[in-house]
Amino acid sequence: MNKRDVDLVIISDVHLGTYGCHAKELLRYLKSIKPKQLLLNGDIIDVWQFSKRYWPESHMKVVRKILKFVAEGVPVTYLTGNHDEMLRKFTDFQLGSLTLTNKLSLQIGKKRAWIFHGDIFDVTMQHSKWLARLGAIGYDSLILLNSFVNWMLTKFGREKMSLSKRIKNSIKNAVKFINDFEVTAAELAMEKGYQYVICGHIHQPEIRQIETEKGTVTYLNSGDWVENLTALEYHRNAWQIYRYQAADYVAADIDADNAENDDLDGKLDVKRLLDLFKSEPTV
């Protein structure tokens, strides 16, 4: 498979360590591109639901691929989210071309972008984290149920469906929350003089112009790798939402490319790494 050149790639809400994560599909995507810069906009590893009992090899391969970008000198910025918030105490950590931070101001072309995960706008996250964590478990369970439902639908020759999307679209408050989230992010970006505001968190891929009394800004959201399987790509002065399509990939090419990670095999233990991050940083 010929790798595509992309100036900037942004992914978020991968939720490695959960049953709903589409790690194999993400790995195929990452192996298909040659990014000049990679931004990981939060909730990449789901520490909330992380369990030593569930960490498939496919999830480990995604981590290895990201580290391979770092080893090759590709600037990789990890912006923390709510599901990996324990990393926030290590903000501004740097190792080679890898940077860990909470938010980022970035010049993209002739415009300035404000980039952050977005959980700061979630009232539940700010005031009832236990409820948010409970909701995360329920969401992961719904994704598992959805997998079974789609398996049954496929057996009967019918189209797959997304239970969570149907629920979100049927609840007025959920639709209102998404719109309020986008407008709030845009208004704050306008106040700070940004032309782009880029978020994750709500698992809703989007590129749209938002205009208010304060001005105009382009709001972008990278979506997720649980349901939508999307990323933001910026190349040749243009944005697009990348949407994973299995038909775009040939399994033989992906398998043949597995050798590129051999130099990292056996050298990284994510379970031990997470235990390290859970400890207090030393000065």
N, C-alpha and C positions, 0 to 999 in steps of 0.2 A: 504494500500500500504506500503510495506517495504521500509524504507528510505535507500538510498545508502550512504555509507561513502565515502567522497571525501576529500583529503588533502587540495586542493586549488581550488576555483571556481572564475572565472573572467567573469563578464558580462559588457557590455557597450551599449550605444546607445539604451536605452529603450524608451526614449522620452515620459515619462509619461506626460499626459496633452494634447496629440495630438490624432487625430482620427486614426492614423495609428498604434498606440501602441497596441501590443498583450499582454495586462496585464493579462488576464485570463490564457493564456498559460504559461506566466512567473510564475504566482503564483503556478500553478500546478507543474512546474519544481522545484521551490524553496521549495515546501512542500515535494518533493520526495527525497531530499538530506539532509545529515548531514555533512556540510562542517566544516573543522577545521579552515578554514580561507576564508573570502569572500572579493574580491576586486571589487569595482564598478568603472569602468574605464571611467567615463565621460558621459555626456548627459543622465543621469538617469531621471531627471525631466527637461522637455523642457521649460525653463523659457522664451525663445524667444517667444514661441507661447502660453504660459500659459494664460488661461482665466478662470475667476470665473464661467463662464457659462458652461464650460466643464471640469468636474473632476468627472468621474464615480466612483462608489463604488469599482469597480474592480481595479482601479488605487490606491485607498486608501488602499486596502487590500495588495497590493505589498509593500507599505511603511510600513504598520504594520508588515508584515512578516519580512522585513529587520530589523526593530526595535526589533522584537522578538529575532532574532539572537543576537543582541547587548545585550538584557536583559539576554540572556543565557550565555553571556561571550564569544561568538564567536568573534574573532578579525575581525572587518569590517572596511575597508579603502575605503573612498570615494575620488577618484581622479577627479578633476574638468575637465570639457570639455568646448567647446565653447558655447553650448546651456545652460549651467549652470555656465557660467564664473563669474556671480555676486558673487558666493561663494568663488572666489579666494582671496578676501580681508579677508577671515576668515581662510586662510591657516594655517595649524598646530594646528587647533582647535581639542581638544580632550574631549570626554565625555564617561566615562566608557571604553568599548572596541571599541568605534567608533572614527576614526581619519579622519579628513578632510585635504587633502593636494593636491599639484599640480602634483607631480611626486614621484616615489618611487624606492628605490634601495632595492632589496630583495634577500636573499640567498634562492635558491630553490634547494634542494638536494646538490650537490657539485658544482653547478654553480650559477653565479650571474645574476640577471635579472634587467633590466632597464624598468620601467613601467610608461607610461604616455598616455594621450588621443591621441595626435598626430596632433591637429589642428595647432600647430606651423609650420608644414610643408605646410600648405595650404595657398598659396599666396593670394587667395581671402579673406581669413579670416584676414590676416595681413594688407591688404591694402584697401579692399573694403567690410567692414562688412555689409554695407547696402545691397550690392548685394548678400552676403551670406545669409542674413536674408530673402531677397526676394526669393532666391532659395529654402530656407527651406519651405516657404509657398507653393511654386509651387510643391515641392516634396510631401508635405502632401496632396495637392489636387490630385496629381497623384495617391497616395496610395488609396484615397477615390474612384477615378474613377476605379482603378484596382479592388477594392472590388466588385463594381457593375459588371464589366466585368466577373470576376470569378464566381459570382452568376449566371450570364447568361450562362456561359460555363457549369457549374455544372448542370443546368436545362436541357441542351441539351446532357448531358452525356459525355462531353469532359473534357480534363485535364485543370487544372488551369494554368495560366501563370503570369509572372511578367513583367509588362510594363517597369518598371524602369531598370530591368536587361537587357531587350532587347535594350533599348535606350543606356545604358552604353556600352554594347557589340558592338553596331553598330557604336559608335563614337570612332574613333582612339585616339583622345585626352584624352578621359575618361580612356581608357585602359592604355595609356601611363602614365597618372597621377597616377593610382594605382600602376603601376610598379615602377615609380620614387619615390613614397611615401615609398614603402617598402624598396627599396635599400638605400634611404637617411637615413631612421631610422636605418637600419642595419649598415651602414658605421659609423654613429655617435656612435653607441653602441660599435663597434669594437675599435674605437679610445679611448673610455673610459674603455676598458677592460672587457666589459660584454660578456657573452655567450648567453644570451637571450635578446631580445627586444620585448616588448609586448605593443600593441597599440589598439585603437578602431578607431573611427572617420569616416572611409571610408566605413563602413557597408559591409566589405568583409572578411568573416571568412577565416583564413589561418594559416597553419603551414608549414614552409619551410626553408630549409637551404639556406642561401645566402652567396656566396663566392666571394670575390673581391681580389684585390692586397693587401688590408689591413688585410685580414684574413677571418674567417668564423664565422657566428653567426646564431642562430635560430630565425627567425622572426615569431611572433605569433600575430594574430588579433582575437578578440572575436566576431566579426560580429555585430549583432544587434537583436533587438526584434520588428522590424517593418516588415522586409521582410524575413530574413533568420532564425530567431528564434534560435540563436546559443549561446553557451557559451564555454569558455575554461575550461577544467578540468585537474588537475594534481593529479595523484594518483599512489602510488607505483612506483615512479620514471619514470612515463610515462605521456606524454601529449596526449590529444585527444580533438577534436572538438565535443561537444555535439550538436546534432540537434534534435529539438523538433519534435516528431511524436505523433499525437493525439491518435493513436492506443495503445500507451504505457500507457495510463491513463484510469482509470475507473471513470466515473463521480461520482458514488455513494461514492467511497472512498474519493474523494476530498471534496464532500459536508459534509461527516461525520466528516472530519477533521477541518471544519471551526471553531469549538469551541475553537481551540487553540489560536485564536486571541481575544477572548472575553474580556480579561483583558486590551486590548488597545482600544476597541471600545469607541468612544465618547470622548477620551482623547487627540486626536491629530487633529488639524485643519491645514491642509497644506496651506490653503489660508493665514491664519494669520502668519504661519511660514515663508512663502515667503515674506510677507510684512516686517517681522522682518529682514530677510536677506538683503532686499533692503535698509534698513536704514544703516547709518554709524556705524561701530563698536565702542564701547566705551572702553576706557582704564581704 
